[in-house]
């Protein structure tokens, strides 16, 4: 599996060659990506991270809670530091079936 999450307000440098160190850092802080294998038991998913945009995650396991409510799937992280600012947070993603 592969996860790729991007903020919608990411900076857009004029070109790769002209991107400043600050712009490059802002691009890094405004996304996350990882991939690997997973285990799912119906309520909890374990991501076993083999590759990552942040090498601190590579080789680790992250656990997410998953539940279904009607036409929604709700995916919630356990408390962890945000990649952008290091503040502890819980993130919830909600997917809703389009009718």
C-alpha positions as CSV (number, residue, x, y, z in Angstrom):
1,X,0.0,0.0,0.0
2,X,1.0,3.6,-0.5
3,X,-0.1,6.7,1.3
4,X,0.3,10.2,-0.1
5,X,-1.1,13.2,1.7
6,X,-0.6,16.8,0.3
7,X,-1.8,20.1,1.6
8,X,-3.8,22.1,-0.9
9,X,-1.8,25.3,-0.3
10,X,1.7,23.9,-1.2
11,X,4.2,26.4,-2.6
12,X,5.0,26.3,-6.3
13,X,8.6,27.5,-7.0
14,X,9.3,29.0,-10.4
15,X,11.4,25.9,-11.2
16,X,13.3,23.1,-9.6
17,X,16.6,24.8,-10.3
18,X,15.4,28.1,-8.7
19,X,13.7,26.7,-5.6
20,X,15.1,28.2,-2.5
21,X,16.1,26.1,0.6
22,X,13.0,27.7,2.3
23,X,10.7,26.6,-0.5
24,X,12.2,23.1,-0.5
25,X,11.6,22.8,3.2
26,X,8.0,24.1,2.9
27,X,7.4,21.5,0.2
28,X,8.7,18.8,2.6
29,X,6.6,20.0,5.5
30,X,3.4,20.2,3.4
31,X,3.2,16.5,2.5
32,X,3.7,13.0,3.8
33,X,4.2,9.7,2.0
34,X,4.9,6.2,2.9
35,X,4.5,2.7,1.7
36,X,4.8,-0.9,2.8
37,X,2.7,-3.8,3.9
38,X,-0.3,-3.7,6.2
39,X,-2.5,-5.9,8.4
40,X,-6.2,-5.1,8.9
41,X,-8.5,-6.8,11.4
42,X,-11.7,-4.9,10.6
43,X,-11.2,-2.0,13.1
44,X,-7.5,-1.4,13.2
45,X,-4.9,-1.2,10.5
46,X,-1.1,-1.6,11.0
47,X,1.1,0.0,8.4
48,X,4.5,-1.6,8.3
49,X,6.5,1.2,6.6
50,X,9.2,0.1,4.2
51,X,9.6,3.5,2.3
52,X,8.9,7.0,3.5
53,X,9.4,10.7,2.7
54,X,10.8,10.9,6.2
55,X,13.4,8.3,7.0
56,X,12.5,8.5,10.7
57,X,9.3,6.5,9.7
58,X,11.1,3.9,7.6
59,X,11.2,0.6,9.4
60,X,8.4,1.6,11.9
61,X,4.8,0.5,12.3
62,X,2.0,3.0,12.6
63,X,-1.5,2.0,13.8
64,X,-4.8,3.6,12.7
65,X,-8.3,3.0,13.9
66,X,-11.0,2.4,11.2
67,X,-14.7,2.4,11.6
68,X,-17.7,2.5,9.2
69,X,-20.7,4.7,9.9
70,X,-23.4,4.4,7.2
71,X,-21.8,5.5,4.0
72,X,-18.7,6.8,5.7
73,X,-15.4,5.2,6.5
74,X,-13.6,7.0,9.3
75,X,-9.8,6.6,9.7
76,X,-8.2,8.0,12.8
77,X,-4.5,8.2,13.8
78,X,-3.2,7.7,17.2
79,X,-1.6,10.8,18.9
80,X,1.7,11.6,17.1
81,X,3.8,14.7,16.3
82,X,2.8,16.4,13.0
83,X,5.5,16.4,10.3
84,X,5.1,20.2,9.8
85,X,5.5,21.6,13.3
86,X,6.1,18.6,15.7
87,X,2.9,19.3,17.7
88,X,1.1,16.3,19.0
89,X,-2.1,15.7,17.2
90,X,-4.8,13.2,16.2
91,X,-5.8,13.3,12.5
92,X,-9.2,12.0,11.3
93,X,-9.9,11.3,7.6
94,X,-13.5,10.7,6.5
95,X,-14.4,9.1,3.1
96,X,-18.1,9.3,2.2
97,X,-19.6,7.2,-0.6
98,X,-21.0,9.4,-3.4
99,X,-24.5,8.6,-4.3
